[in-house]
Amino acid sequence: MKVAVFRKAHFNAAHRLHVEGWSDEQNREEFGKCNNPHYHGHNYAMDIKVVGEVDPITGYVIDMKYLKDIIKEKVEDKLDHKNLNIEVPEFKTVNPSCENICILIHTILQEALGKKYEVTVRLYETPRNYCEYPAS
């Protein structure tokens, strides 16, 4: 029987939405304040959903301490208090939009946890703006 478990986490990071091949005017028109050449920051919140079979011995889908540690080591330590455009290699050529950050977090966690689990990431850029990957 499959069950979903959830873990909340957060990180703070700066970014700038910008397309290199576009003019400054086109970037400002498309991204507005998010195109600030001096960057801007968010207090990102995450809901990590892990679906799997309940182990008949432990009663767990996954040990939540283990999940907490994986999120800290693989995601929070990589992204927290970073300039995503400059300090995170995956965003050297990819715009660090909420959607692309969410996909990166999912990729990292799915790889770390393996195919035994189905991982879904909901990433809040603000309390009212968020995305989810994979989309349900």
C-alpha positions as CSV (number, residue, x, y, z in Angstrom):
1,M,0.0,0.0,0.0
2,K,1.4,3.4,-1.0
3,V,1.4,6.3,1.3
4,A,2.6,9.9,0.9
5,V,4.7,11.6,3.5
6,F,5.7,15.3,3.5
7,R,8.6,17.4,4.8
8,K,8.7,21.2,4.8
9,A,12.0,23.0,4.4
10,H,13.2,26.4,3.3
11,F,16.2,28.4,2.0
12,N,16.9,32.0,1.1
13,A,18.5,32.9,-2.2
14,A,19.0,35.8,-4.7
15,H,18.5,35.6,-8.4
16,R,17.9,37.6,-11.5
17,L,15.7,36.7,-14.4
18,H,17.4,37.6,-17.6
19,V,17.9,36.3,-21.1
20,E,21.3,37.1,-22.5
21,G,20.3,37.4,-26.1
22,W,17.6,39.9,-25.4
23,S,17.9,43.7,-25.1
24,D,17.8,45.4,-21.7
25,E,14.4,46.8,-22.7
26,Q,13.0,43.4,-23.6
27,N,14.3,41.9,-20.4
28,R,12.8,44.7,-18.3
29,E,9.5,44.4,-20.2
30,E,9.3,40.6,-19.7
31,F,10.7,40.2,-16.1
32,G,10.0,43.7,-14.5
33,K,11.6,44.0,-11.1
34,C,12.9,40.4,-11.3
35,N,15.4,41.7,-13.9
36,N,17.2,44.0,-11.4
37,P,20.8,43.9,-12.5
38,H,21.8,43.9,-8.8
39,Y,19.6,40.8,-8.2
40,H,16.8,40.3,-5.6
41,G,16.0,37.7,-3.0
42,H,13.3,35.4,-1.9
43,N,12.6,33.3,1.2
44,Y,11.7,30.1,-0.6
45,A,9.6,27.4,1.2
46,M,9.3,23.9,0.0
47,D,6.9,21.0,0.5
48,I,8.6,17.7,-0.4
49,K,6.2,14.8,-1.0
50,V,7.6,11.3,-1.0
51,V,5.3,8.4,-2.0
52,G,6.2,4.8,-1.4
53,E,5.3,1.5,0.1
54,V,5.0,1.3,3.9
55,D,7.7,-1.0,5.2
56,P,6.0,-3.8,7.2
57,I,8.7,-3.8,9.8
58,T,9.4,-0.1,10.5
59,G,6.0,1.2,9.5
60,Y,7.8,3.9,7.6
61,V,7.6,5.0,4.0
62,I,10.9,6.6,4.6
63,D,12.7,7.6,7.8
64,M,11.9,11.3,8.2
65,K,15.3,12.0,9.8
66,Y,16.9,10.6,6.7
67,L,14.7,12.7,4.4
68,K,15.5,15.8,6.5
69,D,19.2,15.1,6.2
70,I,19.1,14.5,2.5
71,I,17.1,17.8,1.9
72,K,19.6,19.7,4.1
73,E,22.7,18.2,2.5
74,K,21.6,18.1,-1.2
75,V,19.3,21.1,-1.5
76,E,19.6,23.6,1.4
77,D,23.4,23.5,1.5
78,K,23.5,24.0,-2.3
79,L,21.0,26.8,-2.5
80,D,20.7,28.6,0.8
81,H,22.1,32.2,1.0
82,K,23.5,31.9,-2.6
83,N,23.2,34.0,-5.7
84,L,21.6,31.4,-7.9
85,N,22.8,32.9,-11.1
86,I,26.4,33.1,-10.0
87,E,27.0,30.4,-7.4
88,V,24.9,27.4,-8.7
89,P,26.4,25.8,-11.8
90,E,23.0,24.5,-13.1
91,F,21.9,28.2,-13.5
92,K,24.9,29.4,-15.5
93,T,22.9,29.0,-18.7
94,V,19.3,28.4,-17.3
95,N,17.1,31.2,-16.0
96,P,16.6,30.5,-12.2
97,S,12.8,30.9,-12.3
98,C,10.7,29.3,-9.6
99,E,9.8,26.6,-12.2
100,N,13.5,25.8,-13.0
101,I,14.5,25.9,-9.3
102,C,11.7,23.4,-8.6
103,I,12.8,21.1,-11.4
104,L,16.4,21.2,-10.1
105,I,15.3,20.4,-6.5
106,H,13.2,17.5,-7.8
107,T,16.0,16.1,-9.9
108,I,18.4,16.3,-7.0
109,L,16.0,14.6,-4.5
110,Q,14.7,12.0,-7.0
111,E,18.3,11.0,-7.8
112,A,19.3,10.9,-4.1
113,L,16.3,8.8,-3.0
114,G,16.1,6.5,-6.0
115,K,13.3,4.9,-8.0
116,K,11.8,3.3,-4.9
117,Y,10.1,6.6,-4.2
118,E,8.0,9.1,-6.2
119,V,9.1,12.6,-5.3
120,T,7.0,15.8,-5.8
121,V,8.3,19.3,-5.0
122,R,6.2,22.3,-4.3
123,L,8.3,25.4,-4.2
124,Y,6.9,28.7,-2.8
125,E,8.7,31.8,-4.1
126,T,6.3,33.9,-2.1
127,P,3.3,32.9,0.1
128,R,1.0,33.4,-2.9
129,N,3.3,32.3,-5.8
130,Y,4.4,28.7,-6.1
131,C,5.0,25.9,-8.5
132,E,5.0,22.1,-8.4
133,Y,7.0,19.5,-10.2
134,P,6.0,17.1,-11.5
135,A,2.7,18.7,-12.3
136,S,-0.2,16.6,-11.1
